[in-house]
Amino acid sequence: MRAVVHERYGGPEVLRVVDVPTPRPAAGQVLVRVEATSVNLSDWEGLTGSPAYARLAGLRAPRRPTLGSDIAGTVEAVGAGVTRFAPGDEVYGDNLELMGGFAEYAVAPEKALAAKPAGLTSAEASTIPQAGAIALQGTALAADGRRVLVNGAGGGTGTFAIQLAKRVGAHVTGVDNEHKLAFMRSLGADDVVDYRREDFTRGREPYDLILDLVAHRSVFAYRRALAPGGTYRCVGGSVRSMLRVLTVGSLAGRLTGRSLGVLMVRQGPASFGTLADLCVAGDVEIRIDRVVGLDEVPEALARVGEGRALGKVVVAPR
Ligand SMILES: NC(=O)c1ccc[n+]([C@@H]2O[C@H](COP(=O)([O-])OP(=O)(O)OC[C@H]3O[C@@H](n4cnc5c(N)ncnc54)[C@H](OP(=O)(O)O)[C@@H]3O)[C@@H](O)[C@H]2O)c1
């Protein structure tokens, strides 16, 4: 089968499209004929090996040569002990543990997969698992009249997070680069901030909830941006910022009646199924920037990693 591989960390130039043996499902695993895999920032981080947490699975060289975790496709074969799926079933899920979605076939643990809703195409379904799980959990405290800010809101997760917070009546501010301001407004953001021109932690009415997808500032800046009783949660960004939030942040927050912490994202179908239902019902919109083939994966990863994509970039290996 054809697969996109990388044997060392680096830019898009280290990726190659090659023929490799089709994987076989071990016990508890499912072999999926991949129809679509959406690109996440975590794929770019896995390619470049940066931030440092991206090397947890391989310090010097990538442990999984083929990236791509948000897969959607058709079950081709199942390993021993698999009970929920059979060949021919349409499935989707976040295969963060084994990756391998930028290929014609991928193996995934049965527990990572769910039946694909009939109302979604494979490309649409592939946009949901990882970004959806983060967006649902990251906006769980959004409520009517609360001021919510999403930092990095023009990306895959932010696209869902803005809409989820707006649905419950929150006032939503989206922060991202200048090319994404109109895009964030089109998703319902009440206010938008270009992070290269303005520091959202200064001179603004404070926020009740901040979901930070790209934490780079100091704990004290985040605390300053929070209203009393407010909550700040980050899921990605620099290791230094995240460690500080975990340590100094939780203490500094508690002392001033605010909560600062890292969002420990629960994964698996139970974590993204509700968003798929909302998408099928038309209550939340899926935005796809473009669909590309395996040969265009290097450019697709760069497009996401360099913040140029308006919506999800999806790879269709066939
Ligand atoms: N905790 C977990 O379990 C878990 C699991 C998976 C993923 N994640 C994390 O979740 C995060 C979100 O992923 P995603 O796929 O939604 O990312 P994405 O689609 O790439 O969106 C991130 C957006 O943030 C912007 N950005 C970068 N630096 C910024 C800054 N300093 N201020 C404001 N905006 C900035 C980017 O644009 P520019 O690049 O142009 O600035 C981009 O538009 C990633 O950090 C990823 O590592 C966490």
The ligand as an SDF file (V2000), in Angstrom:
LIG
                    3D

 48 52  0  0  0  0  0  0  0  0999 V2000
   -4.0570   17.7380   25.4560 N   0  0  0  0  0  0  0  0  0  0  0  0
   -4.3270   16.8170   24.5200 C   0  0  0  0  0  0  0  0  0  0  0  0
   -4.6830   15.7100   24.8010 O   0  0  0  0  0  0  0  0  0  0  0  0
   -4.1960   17.1990   23.0760 C   0  0  0  0  0  0  0  0  0  0  0  0
   -4.4550   16.2620   22.0720 C   0  0  0  0  0  0  0  0  0  0  0  0
   -4.3210   16.6470   20.7420 C   0  0  0  0  0  0  0  0  0  0  0  0
   -3.9560   17.9700   20.4120 C   0  0  0  0  0  0  0  0  0  0  0  0
   -3.6910   18.8490   21.4200 N   0  0  0  0  0  0  0  0  0  0  0  0
   -3.3070   20.2510   21.1400 C   0  0  0  0  0  0  0  0  0  0  0  0
   -4.4530   21.0050   20.7860 O   0  0  0  0  0  0  0  0  0  0  0  0
   -4.0180   22.1950   20.1430 C   0  0  0  0  0  0  0  0  0  0  0  0
   -4.9910   22.6330   19.0630 C   0  0  0  0  0  0  0  0  0  0  0  0
   -4.8840   21.8520   17.9090 O   0  0  0  0  0  0  0  0  0  0  0  0
   -5.6080   22.2770   16.5450 P   0  0  0  0  0  0  0  0  0  0  0  0
   -5.5040   21.0490   15.6750 O   0  0  0  0  0  0  0  0  0  0  0  0
   -6.9120   22.9050   16.7790 O   0  0  0  0  0  0  0  0  0  0  0  0
   -4.6060   23.4050   15.9980 O   0  0  0  0  0  0  0  0  0  0  0  0
   -4.6520   24.2930   14.6490 P   0  0  0  0  0  0  0  0  0  0  0  0
   -5.7760   23.8500   13.7830 O   0  0  0  0  0  0  0  0  0  0  0  0
   -3.2950   24.3550   14.0360 O   0  0  0  0  0  0  0  0  0  0  0  0
   -4.9850   25.7300   15.2640 O   0  0  0  0  0  0  0  0  0  0  0  0
   -4.0890   26.4650   16.0380 C   0  0  0  0  0  0  0  0  0  0  0  0
   -4.2310   27.9440   15.6450 C   0  0  0  0  0  0  0  0  0  0  0  0
   -3.5370   28.7310   16.6030 O   0  0  0  0  0  0  0  0  0  0  0  0
   -2.8540   29.7950   15.9240 C   0  0  0  0  0  0  0  0  0  0  0  0
   -1.7640   30.2760   16.7550 N   0  0  0  0  0  0  0  0  0  0  0  0
   -0.4650   29.8930   16.7940 C   0  0  0  0  0  0  0  0  0  0  0  0
    0.2280   30.5880   17.7210 N   0  0  0  0  0  0  0  0  0  0  0  0
   -0.6570   31.4150   18.3040 C   0  0  0  0  0  0  0  0  0  0  0  0
   -0.5600   32.3800   19.3430 C   0  0  0  0  0  0  0  0  0  0  0  0
    0.6090   32.6230   19.9710 N   0  0  0  0  0  0  0  0  0  0  0  0
   -1.6730   33.0440   19.6940 N   0  0  0  0  0  0  0  0  0  0  0  0
   -2.8520   32.7940   19.0850 C   0  0  0  0  0  0  0  0  0  0  0  0
   -3.0160   31.9090   18.0880 N   0  0  0  0  0  0  0  0  0  0  0  0
   -1.9370   31.2230   17.6970 C   0  0  0  0  0  0  0  0  0  0  0  0
   -2.4150   29.1520   14.6350 C   0  0  0  0  0  0  0  0  0  0  0  0
   -2.1360   30.1040   13.6170 O   0  0  0  0  0  0  0  0  0  0  0  0
   -0.5910   30.6230   13.3420 P   0  0  0  0  0  0  0  0  0  0  0  0
    0.2840   29.4120   13.3420 O   0  0  0  0  0  0  0  0  0  0  0  0
   -0.5890   31.3680   12.0770 O   0  0  0  0  0  0  0  0  0  0  0  0
   -0.2850   31.5660   14.4310 O   0  0  0  0  0  0  0  0  0  0  0  0
   -3.6330   28.2850   14.2830 C   0  0  0  0  0  0  0  0  0  0  0  0
   -4.5670   29.0290   13.5420 O   0  0  0  0  0  0  0  0  0  0  0  0
   -2.5790   21.9080   19.6840 C   0  0  0  0  0  0  0  0  0  0  0  0
   -1.6960   22.7040   20.4530 O   0  0  0  0  0  0  0  0  0  0  0  0
   -2.3650   20.4390   19.9970 C   0  0  0  0  0  0  0  0  0  0  0  0
   -1.0410   20.1590   20.3900 O   0  0  0  0  0  0  0  0  0  0  0  0
   -3.8250   18.4670   22.7310 C   0  0  0  0  0  0  0  0  0  0  0  0
  1  2  1  0
  2  3  2  0
  2  4  1  0
  4  5  1  0
  4 48  2  0
  5  6  2  0
  6  7  1  0
  7  8  2  0
  8  9  1  0
  8 48  1  0
  9 10  1  0
  9 46  1  0
 10 11  1  0
 11 12  1  0
 11 44  1  0
 12 13  1  0
 13 14  1  0
 14 15  2  0
 14 16  1  0
 14 17  1  0
 17 18  1  0
 18 19  2  0
 18 20  1  0
 18 21  1  0
 21 22  1  0
 22 23  1  0
 23 24  1  0
 23 42  1  0
 24 25  1  0
 25 26  1  0
 25 36  1  0
 26 27  1  0
 26 35  1  0
 27 28  2  0
 28 29  1  0
 29 30  1  0
 29 35  2  0
 30 31  1  0
 30 32  2  0
 32 33  1  0
 33 34  2  0
 34 35  1  0
 36 37  1  0
 36 42  1  0
 37 38  1  0
 38 39  2  0
 38 40  1  0
 38 41  1  0
 42 43  1  0
 44 45  1  0
 44 46  1  0
 46 47  1  0
M  CHG  2   8   1  16  -1
M  END
$$$$
